Amino acid sequence: MDMDVLRRRLSCEEINAMPLCHYEGAVQVIRTLEDWKNALPDLRSADLIGFDTETRPSFRKGRRNSPALIQLATASAVYLVQLAFLPFGPHLVEILANPDQVKAGVGIRDDMRDLARLYDFEPAGLVDLGGVARAHKMPSQGLRTLTANFFGWRISKGSQCSNWSLMELTPRQIAYAATDAWIGRLIFLRMCEMGLIPSCRNLCEPLPEDYLAAAGSPV
């Protein structure tokens, strides 16, 4: 992929014309400590985790709510942790503070700051995909635009401002949240393939073209 292509600013019209894609793999919604323990073997063995959070929107000026959902994507599944039922604490910190595991996402340092207000910890192993894009003079630094630039796909942002504190997440919310963490992981791998994150080359697994093609199916 030519860097000149990646450095081109795509218009909203161009992105909206791209095929809509979403994650189609295994998703586990985690609400109890037992759920978390069942997810731990996969999470502990992962060298790379796609990361994102969702926050219930605030309609009061100057007020920012705490994260309501944490999304963690491995090679085999996406885990959605509902913090209203399983509050943020040492069990999650084990993964987020592990320097031997890469956590990749857009705006990930801001997300970690928000989580540290719930339980004080020092995150480690973070890669901000927007920061990597910025370092390589790419105008696209958000998840939607990076997805469009690197894969020619469009991801939905329609559920972004929905109520993430619901007791039962809707199927649309689950698909949206899982896609954000999954696509962050794929963007990291593509950046790695291109040598944009040279220090992480040892983490880079190949992205089979048939897998990438299959992933871009309509919602």
WOKAMO-V124894 format. One record per residue. N is the residue number from 1. SS is DSSP state (A for helix, B for strand, O for the rest). PSI is psi in radians with two decimals (999 if undefined). NEAR is the number of other C-alpha atoms within 10 Angstrom. Layout:
BEGIN
N_SS_PSI_NEAR + N_SS_PSI_NEAR
END
This chain:
BEGIN
1_O_2.29_8 + 2_O_2.33_7 + 3_A_-0.49_11 + 4_A_-0.60_8 + 5_A_-0.75_12 + 6_A_-0.46_19 + 7_O_0.03_16 + 8_O_2.31_13 + 9_O_2.05_13 + 10_O_2.47_16 + 11_O_2.83_9 + 12_A_-0.64_9 + 13_A_-0.72_8 + 14_A_-0.76_12 + 15_A_-0.74_19 + 16_A_-0.35_14 + 17_O_-0.15_11 + 18_O_2.71_15 + 19_B_2.41_15 + 20_B_2.31_17 + 21_O_2.74_21 + 22_O_2.82_22 + 23_O_2.35_23 + 24_O_0.15_16 + 25_O_-2.85_14 + 26_B_2.37_11 + 27_B_2.32_18 + 28_B_2.14_17 + 29_B_2.16_18 + 30_B_2.12_22 + 31_O_-0.23_17 + 32_O_2.86_14 + 33_A_-0.58_13 + 34_A_-0.73_10 + 35_A_-0.78_15 + 36_A_-0.75_20 + 37_A_-0.62_13 + 38_A_-0.52_12 + 39_A_-0.38_16 + 40_A_-0.73_16 + 41_A_-0.76_10 + 42_A_-0.78_13 + 43_A_-0.73_23 + 44_A_-0.53_14 + 45_A_-0.10_10 + 46_O_2.24_19 + 47_O_-0.47_15 + 48_B_2.28_24 + 49_B_2.17_29 + 50_B_2.41_27 + 51_B_2.49_31 + 52_B_2.90_27 + 53_B_2.77_24 + 54_B_2.48_22 + 55_B_2.40_20 + 56_O_2.23_18 + 57_O_2.56_17 + 58_O_2.34_13 + 59_O_0.27_9 + 60_O_2.27_7 + 61_O_2.29_6 + 62_O_-0.05_6 + 63_O_2.32_9 + 64_O_2.14_13 + 65_O_2.79_11 + 66_O_2.72_18 + 67_B_2.46_23 + 68_B_-0.35_21 + 69_B_2.40_24 + 70_B_2.31_23 + 71_B_2.26_25 + 72_B_2.09_28 + 73_B_2.14_29 + 74_O_-3.04_21 + 75_O_-0.35_17 + 76_O_-0.27_11 + 77_B_2.87_19 + 78_B_2.33_28 + 79_B_2.21_24 + 80_B_1.95_24 + 81_B_2.00_24 + 82_B_1.89_25 + 83_O_-0.28_19 + 84_O_-0.42_15 + 85_O_-0.61_14 + 86_O_1.53_17 + 87_O_2.60_17 + 88_O_2.32_22 + 89_O_-2.77_15 + 90_A_-0.58_13 + 91_A_-0.72_14 + 92_A_-0.59_15 + 93_A_-0.56_18 + 94_A_-0.70_13 + 95_A_-0.81_22 + 96_A_-0.35_21 + 97_O_0.12_18 + 98_O_1.98_16 + 99_O_-0.23_12 + 100_O_-0.03_12 + 101_O_2.25_20 + 102_B_2.28_24 + 103_B_2.06_30 + 104_B_2.34_29 + 105_B_3.01_30 + 106_O_2.26_23 + 107_O_0.51_19 + 108_A_-0.54_20 + 109_A_-0.65_14 + 110_A_-0.71_11 + 111_A_-0.75_19 + 112_A_-0.63_19 + 113_A_-0.73_15 + 114_A_-0.70_17 + 115_A_-0.61_21 + 116_A_-0.33_16 + 117_O_-0.37_11 + 118_O_-0.62_13 + 119_O_2.06_14 + 120_O_2.21_13 + 121_O_2.90_17 + 122_O_1.86_12 + 123_O_2.73_19 + 124_O_2.77_17 + 125_O_0.52_16 + 126_B_2.43_20 + 127_B_2.03_21 + 128_B_1.92_20 + 129_A_-0.62_24 + 130_A_-0.65_21 + 131_A_-0.68_17 + 132_A_-0.79_17 + 133_A_-0.74_19 + 134_A_-0.71_14 + 135_A_-0.46_10 + 136_O_0.34_13 + 137_O_0.62_14 + 138_O_2.27_20 + 139_O_-0.44_17 + 140_O_2.04_21 + 141_O_-0.04_20 + 142_O_2.86_16 + 143_A_-0.74_22 + 144_A_-0.78_18 + 145_A_-0.61_21 + 146_A_-0.70_25 + 147_A_-0.76_22 + 148_A_-0.77_21 + 149_A_-0.77_23 + 150_A_-0.52_16 + 151_A_-0.22_17 + 152_O_0.47_17 + 153_B_2.80_22 + 154_B_2.28_24 + 155_O_2.54_25 + 156_O_2.44_16 + 157_O_0.31_12 + 158_O_-0.44_10 + 159_O_0.09_15 + 160_O_-0.71_15 + 161_O_0.37_12 + 162_O_3.06_15 + 163_O_1.78_17 + 164_O_-0.01_25 + 165_O_0.10_18 + 166_O_2.53_12 + 167_O_-0.76_11 + 168_O_2.02_11 + 169_O_2.52_15 + 170_O_2.76_14 + 171_A_-0.64_9 + 172_A_-0.72_12 + 173_A_-0.75_17 + 174_A_-0.79_20 + 175_A_-0.75_19 + 176_A_-0.88_20 + 177_A_-0.73_28 + 178_A_-0.69_30 + 179_A_-0.72_24 + 180_A_-0.76_29 + 181_A_-0.72_28 + 182_A_-0.80_27 + 183_A_-0.55_25 + 184_A_-0.69_26 + 185_A_-0.75_25 + 186_A_-0.68_21 + 187_A_-0.74_21 + 188_A_-0.82_27 + 189_A_-0.69_23 + 190_A_-0.72_20 + 191_A_-0.69_20 + 192_A_-0.80_20 + 193_A_-0.64_18 + 194_O_-0.01_14 + 195_O_0.29_12 + 196_O_-0.32_17 + 197_O_1.22_17 + 198_A_-0.54_12 + 199_A_-0.22_9 + 200_A_0.29_17 + 201_A_-0.55_15 + 202_A_-0.25_9 + 203_A_-0.12_16 + 204_O_1.98_17 + 205_O_2.59_13 + 206_O_2.64_10 + 207_O_1.75_12 + 208_O_2.39_8 + 209_A_-0.60_9 + 210_A_-0.58_8 + 211_A_-0.77_9 + 212_A_-0.69_12 + 213_A_-0.72_11 + 214_A_-0.49_10 + 215_A_-0.42_16 + 216_O_0.77_20 + 217_O_2.67_14 + 218_O_2.63_10 + 219_O_999_14
END
